């Protein structure tokens, strides 16, 4: 039987490859119609499968490689489309692909085998490395440095002005010019409509191997370490340092001028208001150690009944105080 595509275990049909990475999906294995399954560790359980089984200690990676075998990608032809606008002094590698309606400013560079899809703007002096993929509507502002094998999805803005204003005596806000650098290192991927701001001084840097989801905002002067993972709608405020291997779950926010230590995990919808130790797992608003947050959430759910008990106790205390006062009052003669 030839394998013709990859599918989820509940949707797979004859000719499909599927995978099981966690115990919760083992229940679907016996009834799958797939022709083959990638199976992760089963912790002593010997599951039965009606098809060929490929065992691995890392099913997600194996599945990712399998998907890549079936992915149909159409690489644009190298060269500069006649409908693009490229400055005469821009340096474009001969085997790069520049699509229609792309604008590339003076002194910009585009490396070998890089693909620039339509409607991308690359500002003056920007440097885009080799084997990058820049999708439509992305904007790489002036003097931004993009490393090798970087992917920017649709609508990404790198190098927009940081949010910096000085409040004056009359209450108005004077803009602080934001002209410093932004560096995106090698093997970074940035999801659709995410924004990376430039600072007034210093730099904003996204280190190698970091993966950023859609609708993420990185403020001016932030330093993101290597291999960090930032899920959708995360916001990192200015001048914060996020060290290597940090994971930030969706809709979480990190305060400015704090440090998130190496390997820390920030749970979904958390508000990090102070620095987080290396290896810590924090959740909540404000974010605290996850174990403590779970205990606090139990108490929170009990607040209505606790409030009622306190009110009852207050009433009983008031009644006892009245009786005690009555006993201590001397009788009338």
N, C-alpha and C positions, 0 to 999 in steps of 0.2 A: 504494500500500500504506500503510495507516494504521499508525503506531507505537503499540502498546498497552502496552508495558512496557519496562523496562530489565533487562538480564541480562549475566552474564559471557560472554566470547567463546566458551568451550567449551560453555556451556549454552544460548546464545541460539538461538531458533527464529524462524521467519517471523513478522514483526510486532514483533520486538524490536530495541532499540537497544543496542549494545555499545560498548566502547572499548578501544583499545590505547595504553598510555602508555609502555611500555618495549620494547626490542628483543627481549627474551626471549619475548614473546607474538606476535611477527610470524609465527612459524611456523604459528600457528593461523588466521591471517587468511584464507588462500586457501580453507580448508574451512569457514568459518563459515556458519551458516544464518541469521544476522541479516539484517534488512532494511536496516540502516544501521549505520555504525561511526564513532565519533569517533576520529580518528587523530592522534597526536602527532608530533613531529619524527622522521624516520627516518634522518637523517645520510647522505644520498646514496643510500640504498636506495629503490628504487621498488617498493613492495609491490603485489601484485595482490589486489584484493578483489572478490568476486562481488556486491557490493551498493553502495549509495550511501555515499560517504565524506565526512565533515565534518572538514576539517583545521584544527588549532589548535596554537598554541605551548604551550598550557596545558590538556592533556586532562583532568587531574584536576578542575580547576575547571569545565570544560564538562560533564563527567560529573556532578558534584555538582548543577549547575543542572538538568540533564536529570532526575535522580532526583527533585528537588523538584517537578517538574511532574507526576510520577505518584504522589507520596506522597499517600495518602488520610488526612488528619487530620480528626478530629471534635472540634471545639472545644466545650467545655462551655458551656452557657448562662450568661450573666452572672447574678450574684446570689449570695446566701448561702444554702446549703442549710439546711433546718430542723434537720438532725441535727448541725450544727456548733455549737461553743461559742465565741462571739466576745465579748470583753469590751465592755462598754457604751461605753467611751471609746476603743476602737480605731477608726482611720480607714480605712475600706475604700472604694476607688473604686467608683462605681456600676456600672461596666462590668467590674469584676473578677469572677472566678468562684471561689467558695469551695465546695469539695466537702464531702460528708458526713464527719463525725467529724474535722473539722479543729478544732484549738484555737488561738485567737489571743489573746494576753495583753493586759493593760492597757497602753494607750498605744502599741500597735503600729500600724504603717501598712502598707497594701498598695496599690500604685500601679495606675494605669489599665491595663486589659486583661490584667492578670496572672492566670494560672491557678494555683490551689492545688488539687492533687488530694487524694483522701481520705487521712485518717490523718496529715496533716502537723501538726507543732507549731511555732508561731511564738511565741517568748517575749515577755515584757513589754518594751516599748520598742524592739523590733526594727523595722527600716525596710526594706521590700521595694519596689523600684522598679517602673517601668512595663514591660509586655510581658515579664515573667518567666514561666518555667514551673517550678513546684516539684512534683516527682513524689512519689508516695506514700511514706510512712514517713520523709521528710526531717525533720530537726529543725534549726530556726534558733533558736539560743539568745538569751537576753536581750541587748538593745542591739546586736545584730549589724546591720551595715549592708550591704544588698544593692543593687547598682546596677541599671541598666536592661538589659533583654534578657539576663538571666542565666538559665541553665538548671541546675537541681539535679536529678540523677537519683535513683532510688529509694535510700533509706537514707543519704543524705548527712547528715553532722552538721557544722554550722558553729557554732563557739563553745564546743565542749566544753573542759573544763579542761585546761590544759597540764600536763605531767608535771613538777611542781616540788615538791621535798621537801628539807628541811634535815635533815641527819644530826645527831642530838644525841649528847651525851657517853655516854649509856647505850646507844647503838646503834640507838635507834628513829628513825623518820623523821617529822618534823613537816611537815605539808602547808603549802605556801606558797599563800595564797589567789590564785586566778587570776581577776581581775575586770576586766582591761583589755579593749580593744576588738578587734573583727575587722571588716575592711572587704573586701568583694568588689566590685570595680569593674565597669564596664559590659562586656557581651559576653563574660563568662566562662562556661564550661561545666565542670561538675564531675561526674565519673562516679559510678556506683553505689557505695555503701558507702565513699566517701572521707570523710576527716575533716580538719577545719581547727581547730586548737586556739587558744584565747585565752591571752594571757600574763598575768603578774602586773602588769607595767607596760608602757607603750608600746602597741603594737598588732601584730596579724598582718594583713598586707595581700596580697591577690591582685590584681594590676593588670590593666588593661583588655585584653581580647582573649586572655587566657591560657586554654588548654584542658587540663583535667586528666582523666585516664583513671580507670577503676575501681580501688578498693582502694589509693588513694594517701593517705599521711599527711603532713600539713603541721603541724609542731610549733609551739609557742608562740613568738611574736616573729619569725617568718620573714617576709621580704619577697620576694615573687615579682614580677618585672618584667612588662612588657607583652609579649604574644604568645608567652609561653613555652609549651612543650609538655612535659607530664609523662606518661609512659606508665604502664601498670599496675604496681602494687606498688612504686612509688617511695616512698622515705621521705626527708624533709628534716628534719634535726634543728634544735633550737632556735636562734634568733637568727642564722640564716644568711641571706645576701642572694643571691638568684638574679636576675641582671640581665635586661634585655630580650632576647627572641629566643633564649633558651637552650632546648636540647632535651635531655631526660633520658630515656634508653631504659629499658625495663622492668626491674624488680627491682634498680634501682640505689639506693644510699644515699649521702647527703651528710652529712658530719659537721657538728656544730654550730659556730657562730661563725666560719664561713668565708665567702668570697665567690666566686661563680661568675660570671665576666666575661661581658659582652655577647656573644651569638652563639656561646657555647661549646656543644660537643656532648659529652655523656657517654654512652658506649656501654653496652649492656645488661650487667647484673649487675656493674657497677663499684662500687667503694667509694672515694668521694672523701673523703680524709682531710685535705686541705689546699686552700687557695684555688686556683682555676683561672683562668688568664689569659683575657682576651677573645679569642674566635675559636678557642680551642684545641679539639682533639679528643682526649679522653682515654678510656682503657679500662683494665680490669684491676683487680686487688685486691692492693695499693692502686692507684688509678688513676694512670697515667702517660701521656705522649704516645702516641697510638695507634701511630705508626710504631715507637717503641721497644718497645711492648707486643708487637707482632707479631714483632719480632726476638727478644724474650725468650721468646715462646711456642715459637719454633723450637728454641731452646736447651733449653727445658723438655722437649720431646718427645725430645730426644737424651740426656737425663740418664742413663737406664739404660746406654746404650752408653758414655757418657763415664765413668760410674762404673766400668764393667768395664775400660776402658783405664787409668784411674788405678790400679786395683788391680793390673793386670798390670805397669805401670811401677814401682809400689812393690815388687813382688816381684822384678823385674829389678834394681832399685837395691840391694835387700837382698842378692841373690846377688853382685852386683859388689863390694859392700862387704866381704862375707865373703872373696872371692878376693883383694881388695886387702889385707885384714888378714893373710891367709895369706902373701902375698908379702913383707910387711914384717916378719914374725916371723923372727928369726935362727935358723938350723938348730941343733939340739942337737949338742954336741961329745962 
